[in-house]
Amino acid sequence: MAIIVGSGCDLNRIVRPNLLFLSPTMPNATGHGSSIRSGIILQQLSELYNVYALIIQLYTQTRLSVTNEWLTPFCKSVQLISQQQVIEGARKGRILFDGIEAIHKVHVFHLLMAPFIKSLLMRHAGDRPVCVLDLDDYESKKLHRFAAVSEADGDSSSSLAFHRRALEFEQAERAYLSKFDQIYVSQRADCHELSNAHGLDNVSVVPNCVRLRDVKRQQGMCGIATIVFVGTLDYFPNEDGIVWFCSEILPIIRDGAGVPFRVLIVGARPTYKVLALGNIPEVTVIGEVDSLDSIYSHASMALVPLRAGGGTRLKILEAFSYECPVISTSVGAEGLDVGPGSEILIGDSPRTFAQHCITLLRDPTQIDALGSRGFEWVKHYHSVENMRECLRQLAVRDGFHGSSVFKELDVPRFFRGLTLNQLRHTIATPAGETAPQDCRNL
């Protein structure tokens, strides 16, 4: 990486510092969880810094556009490094892009991006911009959970693959976490576990947040209660969770509800397992929608039947923002200081989960009360204003070291020698957020 370091950083001369935002996914107001978190964080950072976004397209085969109407108003510039450029850069040993002058801070979204600035991270902290890593998820912890769920379901092959990836991420975590000035996570448990596992004192919690909605929830269509599940449907925890719900929980609800109801499964990229659920009489697989307003406006309750995952569940915050009550497992609600029975209903066994659904179906007044409490809770603890203040305090604490001119990125060793087709088949979809097969070579 070509780095030109300023001779000290006179804070009195910095009217508005410059920040490089490096991400593998396009920040946005909608989409999967990583896209939403990165989008909200970038938007808030744009109030503190001149933001230069650099998107390295690792996940999707669909060509992204730098003319993203939502993103561009918050950035001085948006540059996209395509998969083809990554492969070409791997042959040359570097990835070139339009230089960005006098960067005072680098915000790296996701651990996969760290190797692209390896040369910068190897420099003494006083001779480089402040470098921040937003982990989004504690990847090794999450993947170990995926392995455990797969093993419990008798899928030893998937369990072994998840376990192997978890070990590879652990190596990447050991290699890079200590190199950053600050690390952001979305929940306190991850903060404590990361700090203890790697001897870190630079981990801070930046909670997920959600934009509050003006859409008011209405009664189910034609008097039929509507139960909704929303999520990217090829993401393992979502696929596993909704299949578990439909196979283990739904039959109990059918026998005990005593009222008509339907289940809507909403989200991008439904797998064959999810599509097959549409054969169940009460279930309709909607797939991807442009807006969730119409879904939540008729929702009686939202489901989060997750048995694995990481971070905090934006789907819960999202449902709360529509005043929609949520029934979740403990894993699904992890990282959120919600009160079971107050703002949310928790059920970890099929029968307990089903009984919560039956209770709400039989008594719509509880639906309204629970939804209202959830809305007040998310407004108080997870609004955009909460994140804005958190990032402002962290910006003041971090200060500045120096400034750099960026003209090229490092190429992780993993990418060297790959063809474009191999790259596309190795990197997971954005929902999965999983790593290249061998993180040891990052």
Number of C-alpha atoms within 10 A of each C-alpha: 18 16 15 15 17 18 11 13 19 12 13 6 8 10 8 12 17 23 28 24 23 24 26 25 25 25 26 22 18 16 21 21 23 25 19 21 25 25 21 23 23 24 22 19 22 18 13 16 21 19 26 23 25 21 22 20 22 26 22 16 15 7 10 15 11 17 10 13 9 13 19 15 11 20 19 14 16 18 16 19 19 17 21 15 18 27 21 20 20 21 15 12 18 21 20 19 15 9 11 16 13 20 23 26 26 23 23 26 26 22 22 21 20 28 21 22 20 18 14 24 20 12 12 10 17 13 18 26 30 23 25 23 24 23 21 25 21 23 25 23 21 19 24 21 21 25 24 20 19 21 15 10 11 11 13 15 12 16 22 17 15 22 21 19 24 24 19 21 27 18 16 21 21 12 14 17 23 16 20 19 17 20 25 23 23 25 23 17 14 22 20 15 14 21 16 11 10 13 11 16 15 16 22 20 18 21 23 28 25 25 17 19 14 10 14 14 19 14 14 17 13 6 10 15 22 22 24 24 24 25 25 24 28 21 22 18 25 26 19 22 20 25 18 16 19 19 13 16 21 22 14 19 23 15 10 16 17 11 14 12 19 17 24 20 24 21 22 19 17 22 14 11 14 21 16 13 18 16 11 12 9 17 19 17 18 17 18 18 13 9 10 17 16 14 18 26 18 20 28 28 25 25 26 27 30 23 22 24 23 23 26 23 20 19 21 25 27 22 28 28 28 24 31 30 29 28 25 24 22 19 19 27 26 17 19 21 11 16 12 14 11 13 23 19 22 22 21 16 13 19 16 16 24 23 18 18 26 19 15 20 25 15 10 14 11 14 20 19 15 23 26 18 18 27 22 15 20 24 20 11 17 20 19 20 16 17 21 19 12 16 18 15 11 14 15 9 9 15 13 21 21 22 27 22 17 22 17 19 22 20 23 21 15 17 21 17 13 16 15 16 11 11 21 16 12 17 18 18 19 22 22 18 21 22 21 21 16 15 21 16 15 23
